[in-house]
Amino acid sequence: MSNEIMNSGKAREYFSDYYENTLDPGLTKGFEAALAQNAELKHEWKEFEATLSSLEGLRDIEIEIPYGLHDKIVARIDHSVWEKKQSPQTGWFTGWWKSLSMGAVACGVAVVSLIAIGNRQGSSGYSAGIVSGSGEPLLARMNGSEFQFVAALNGEAELVVRDVIAGKELVRIPVDHQRVVCPVSSNDPAGRVISVEMKGSSKIIVALPASGQHSVTSGKVSDFAVLLAAKLGKPVILERVDLGQSASWTMGSEAGTFKLQSTLDLELESRSGMYFLVTKSGK
Amino acid sequence: MSDVFPDDVILIERSQAGDRQAFDTLIRKHEKRAYMYAYRLTSNAEIASDIVSDAFVRIFNALGNFRGQSAFTTWLYRIITNCYLDLKKKDKSKFQVSLDAPVGGDGGDAPRQVEDPSNKPDELSERNERERMVQQALKKLPEYQQTMLTMFHVDNLTYDEIAEILDLPIGTVKSRLNRARLGLRELLAESLELFDLA
């Protein structure tokens, strides 16, 4: 068989092997003899070669990666995590999230806003994580090195960001039937404690790292929180913490270690790569 | 400047332990390649990014099942391929909109052509036309043939990798790929004046 001239059908079966040079020598001879004797087959073979060559030419076509692809992927994952947490729940809350998700797919729009706090010169090496009050349409998360809030509402509302220590409103962002991603940065030497709230959602309070005055050892719990965030190099989410309470503390040499006066019952927790300062008695 | 990323195995182990930053890095490391593959299958930017997003969600939710027996990229290709096939099943008409998207158009969906100074303008336009026809012919093939041809000839995957991605024996992959190539040649046969058959 190996030295016989093969028929056209058989030869076509070997087009790929011959193209890839993986046909054994005997079959190669038979294949080449078939091409030599059959002009039509030879033409088909030439077309076959040209087809594959053009197909491989598609490698050279530059494909532009859409801006915001990464955000879209992360947002889908966050939403999936959130949905999983909601799965035992039913009712209007689940309903609007689903309709929102469908709406987002249909229009493919994500509004990106930037909350600039302080002079926004530096960026911190924050770690990733998800913070979600259960059932909340407002999430805090790390997206790479960026700390963000993500809000979504199938209705009209506003995302309100306040400086908790200064007691003033920093920014208001409309969340009207859309998904809003708000990167947050702060390079305020004194650090910041901000609250973010939206109708229908629990308030999220976050201490953003201080860049100076690390030697301070007493003040309010809010001062301690921003120093702790600075030590950790990441924002710290505050849960059930009385920020106005007086406190004195000693920071340990290792990041995240500290000693508070005995009357304060605070604990540092790490969940999903983010830090939480929690009042133990409130757990 | 290209990014330097840690090894997939390390990133996956850390992701499995709940480290979202590690998973984020894993996404950053592979999202471009994933998108390009999805785009080559769909020729539609929005659908391609939906497919990639869904693929990463599936991966995130199945991280615990990944045992590292195959490369992460193999897993990623498998999931993107499945997402694409699922989507095709759900809504074929949606894809047809993009099939005739003009190459180099302003719609944002068409791929850009890389400028090649070695080609004269008429050669370039001939090449572009040829590529456009190949893309259109690819879309007319059955989906599994299209994915195979794209993986092998455009994304440069090996038979072994494709066999693993599609969960098929290598012999089956080879014979199906040969059929797909013959099918593509037949589809292109009418426009072969654009091919240099010398």
Interface residues (C-beta under 8 A of the other chain):
Chain A: R12 E13 F15 S16 D17 H43 E44 K46 E47 F48 A50 T51 L52 S54 L55 E56 G57 L58 R59 D60 I61 E62 I63 E64 I65 P66 L69 H70 K72 I73 V74 A75 R76 I77 S80 V81 V105 G108 S127 A128 G129 I130 R141 M142 N143 G144 S272 G273
Chain B: G18 D19 R20 Q21 A22 F23 D24 I27 R28 E31 K32 Y35 M36 Y39 R40 A45 E46 S49 D50 V52 S53 D54 F56 V57 F60 N61 P111 R112 Q113 V114 D116 R127 R130 E131 M133 V134 Q135 L138 L149 H153 V154 N156 K174 L177 N178 R181 L182 L184 R185 L188 A189 L192 F195 D196 L197
